[in-house]
Amino acid sequence: RQADCAVVFGAKVWDDGTPSLALSDRVDEGIRLYQKGFVKKLIMSGAIDNRNGYSEPEVMKKRALEAGVSTADIVLDEAGVDTSSTVRNTATLMQHEGFSTALAVSHYYHEPRVKMLFSRTRVHVYTVPAKMTRHLVKEPLFIVREILAYYHSWLLQ
């Protein structure tokens, strides 16, 4: 589906500044949506790692630029320290930019919570699971973590 923008959720950046497999997969999906004309802007959301100092959004931007995405079409949110922050920040940014629809790009196990949180902000969002290069080693742990996080968000956020 077409939308005003794609919100690409951040993930780990390794200590040498390279994106983790999860982050690469998410960014690459956002790039595909952009290149196919489904969105005009990419919102790269994540945090600055306190341990290694790398900005997830900057690493994401670099990967998108290398794939041919225009600098003018990339918006960074370095305050996306967690899912709910990314959703709140994006809702505000979209209102400021005059956007009404978004494609939320993350992994399949993360998307139910993303969809729920966006619905609470009244942002019309479609979720797009990142095509996984391969299954993540910690995928079972991430699934369990997401189930717990979903109920935490449902009850407390």
Summary of the structure (lengths in Angstrom):
residues: 157
radius of gyration: 14.4
end to end distance: 28.2
largest distance: 41.3
contacts: 518
relative contact order: 0.19
helix: 46%
strand: 19%
